Amino acid sequence: MNFTRRQWMGAGAAGVLGAVAAGMKLTPLAQALAATEMDPAAQLAALKSFSGKVPHATHYGPLIATVENGRIVKIEAQASDKMPTGMLTEGVLDRTYDKTRVAGPMVRKSYLEWEQNGRKGSNKPELRGKDEWVQVSWDTALGLTAKAILDTIEKHGNEGCFSSSYGGWSHAGIFRPNVLQGRFFNLLGGSSMTTGDYSAGAGQIIMPMVIGDMEVYSGQTAWEQLRDNTELVVFVGCDPDKNNRIEYTVPDHEMYSGWDAIKKAGCQFMSINPQVTTTDEKMGSEWVRIVPNTDTALFLAMGYHLLSKNKHNQAFIDKYTVGFDKYRAYLEGKDGTPPKTPEWAAKITGIPAAKIRSMAELMASKRTQLCGSWAIQRAHHGEMPYWAIVNFACILGNIGLPGQGVGFSWHYGGGGMPQSGGTAPTGLSQGRNPVKKICPASRISEMLLNPGKEFTYNGSKYTYPKVKLIYNAGNNAYSHQQDLNELARAIKDVDTIICQEPWWNGSARWADIVLAATTTVERNDITSAGTYSIDKVYAMKQIIAPQNDALDDFEIFRRLSVLCGVEYAFTEGKTQLDYVKAAYEASSAAKDTPFDKFWAEGMARIPVPKEAHKWVRHGDFRADPAKNPLHTTSGKIEMHSSIIEKMNIPDMPAMPKWQEPGEYLGNARKGQVHVVSPHPYWRLHSQMNNSETLRKRYTVQTREPLTISVQDAKTHGIRNGDLVELYNDRGAVVVGARVSDKIMPGVVSLYEGAWPQLDSKGRCNNGLVNFLTSSRRASGLTQATTANTCIASMRKCTDADPGGTKAFDPPKIVKSDIKFDEKFFGIERATALREKATASLSPAEKIFYQRCTVCHGPRDPGQFTEKQWQGITPSMFQRAGLNPDEQKIVLDFLLENAKH
């Protein structure tokens, strides 16, 4: 299982000869690799001795790395990055060489002893997170990995193998580990897997039923339209200044100047939020404090007020919506419920009734753009605020007008940047997954604790698989799942947890086998800029040699494929750079810039048409709803949904209604606080938490900062800089106090994404909020996370363990040259699996599984209805870059196999 000559060509020097043939001047790194004449050992030596500059790109921006003798000494932003962040210029360098790097393949000591003993006795799952580790050879680690997979399939079927590797946020290129993992497992008959996501799990299911599109992952009105038309922007928990610092692909931060221009044009800003954001500070927003999880009540009451004053747009409602009469009856209390008056809402939201009236009238009198965050739907009954905002916009009657209406992705991916309509590079196909067992992304603990339990999702019934193996590649599940003490209990019945990871984060520490992966700067890849604009393609060129004994994700799965006899099916005889070149040639950038020029320079542009600067979200529907109907049952906006009504889901009403959350300030005990957990400013979720340079910018006594109001700090005897214990029935964390007048009393704010480390009393000593948050679902429709529905108590911490957080101290590791006879792994069992799984795909399946399943839609066509597929495919096809013929082929396939 050593590197082959061809693999090293793909890893470092492929493309050099083509560049020479084209008469191009080689970059210093290319010159160094070309001089080795493709010899693997010489290439590795060349990388380790190389000095020069190399372009690359990340979730934090595009960069130029300065290398001296094979080590990165400086990282600068490329000229195209309009607002470089410290995450790029400091964090990327920090984490590359941090002590938290996994040095090589590792096996948990008790698990290894269990395997050596023929799986007799216990693998001691209770020692996960505590056990010492044994560093072994790649042959041993991959042999044990393959054996565990085949053992599981043999005893429990393919559904017994569960992929928790959703999302692909580990790096920005086409070789996302979740895709590579799906490709490998599907060659062996598939695996059970997650569906939906954490970011917007409630929104992505409810919005297609309401307005015919996911909305949360859709392009926003071009920012020039706001500059020229908008009088009032209302941020509902929305913070584009902070969250646009990172991106699923590569952020160029070009939208920041757009927001500046909108402000300079005289636009007014209002922020409905329990705390002031950096966006509010820069835009000068009026801060309207609201009790968390009560946005639905606010928008119901504002709608009621406009109806009571006859200031609603009846003409818009009649022409563009259905279900208004039922919704009006609910607002006015004609259905037996209380009228949704401002006085009614004031008791729930904490906003005075007079203010609610004035807000409603202001929004009705101005050309208003409503900007909803993803945060407000990560809550119990999280579908309701999104729907209530849409229905309120219908009452205003401004959807589809220039610079007005609703948008739910202004804070993400450069929302508002004009869209090229071009094609981004796309990577490998995952292939068809024959296993139909799914688990909504936020329900992993419930699945593990209740195998075979029936649950509903998107209107259909499913049963949880019986999972005995979890494979986690490129995803830190221990910063995703809520109620981590519950998760720790849930994984005790899992035989094997495999984690493919560069760092000793929570997911690695609680695993049984850790396969040391490289970071993106140690491999070649390709990506694009702008989730929505797609106006540039970036080369992610290998900068340095793999650190320690790490392998890149493609190579790890290639070697597993060799073991299981599916190498050619996995690689198709291509190197990584072959795939990079093919992805580039299929992108719109290739029309104007040859690959060799692009690869040498590191970036190629995709032109943005002039008309894109005039684009208005829902504008076509507004102009002609008959010609451009929405992908809802009626073709119009559904203020009340007959489809949802027929589903008869107890906690999912057929229109926006106020439903009291399971826990919020309205039912909290005296002295308790509501814990909100926004995205961090100096991280991408948990990524960058191991950057010591960045941590010094925000931590308090080495722990995560907890923002507390002046009033609450005084009540609890807490001063700025004190340590605080935040706790509830689910768990406890130790954090550092940041006393502020920019958060409302009764609410505390703790960034999500910290790495876990339990102290002597079982508390998270680094402040990971997931020990406090609940695993309760949003509803039976979406099964989405409710991370922002969280009540806790707090007190000044006087018994913290000395020495600060230990979250970044590597675990105890011993090295071993242990070897197993090849017969021990039982690899021959893969033969029957691969023969059954590698049946040919139809042309439609090849396109769909290769180019469309990296989006946020399901990988199984049967999980969505025809209308839902019609609603998501316009944006999905754009990102996948399908031509009209390809679009028709795929859409016909999806509609034929959709849920009926």
Secondary structure, DSSP 8 states (H G I E B T S, - for coil): ----HHHHIIIIITTHHHHHHTT----HHHHHHHTTTT-HHHHHHHHHH--EEEEEEETTEEEEEEEETTEEEEEEE-TT-SS--HIIIIIHHHHHT-TTB--S-EEEHHHHHHHHTTT-S---GGGTTTS-EEE--HHHHHHHHHHHHHHHHHHH-GGGEEE---S-TT-SSS--HHHHHHHHHHTTT--EEEES-SSSTTHHHHHHHHHSS--TTS----HHHHHHH-SEEEEES--HHHHTTS-SSB---THHHHHHHHHHTT-EEEEESSB--HHHHHHT-EEE---TT-HHHHHHHHHHHHHHTT-S-HHHHHHHEE-HHHHHHHHTTTTSS----HHHHHHHHS--HHHHHHHHHHHHHS-EEEEE-SGGGSSTTTHHHHHHHHHHHHHHT-TTSTT-EEES-TTSTTTTS--------------------EEETT-HHHHHHSTT-EEEETTEEEE-----EEEEES--GGGTSS-HHHHHHHGGG-SEEEEEESB--HHHHT-SEEEEB--GGGS-EEEEE-TTT--EEEEE---S---TT-B-HHHHHHHHHHHTT-HHHHHTT--HHHHHHHHHHTSGGGGTS-HHHHHHHSEEE----GGGGG--TTHHHHH-TTTS--SSSSSSEESS-HHHHHH--TT--SS------SSSTTT--TT-EEEE----SSSBTTBTTT-HHHHHHH-BTTB-EEEEEHHHHHHTT--TT-EEEEE-SS-EEEEEEEEESSB-TTEEEE-S-----B-TTS-BTT--GGGTS----S-TTT----TT--EEEEEE-----TTS--TTS---EEE------HHHHTGGGHHHHHHHHT----HHHHHIIIIITTSSS-SSGGGSBHHHHHHHHHHHHHHHT--HHHHHHHHHHHHHHSB-
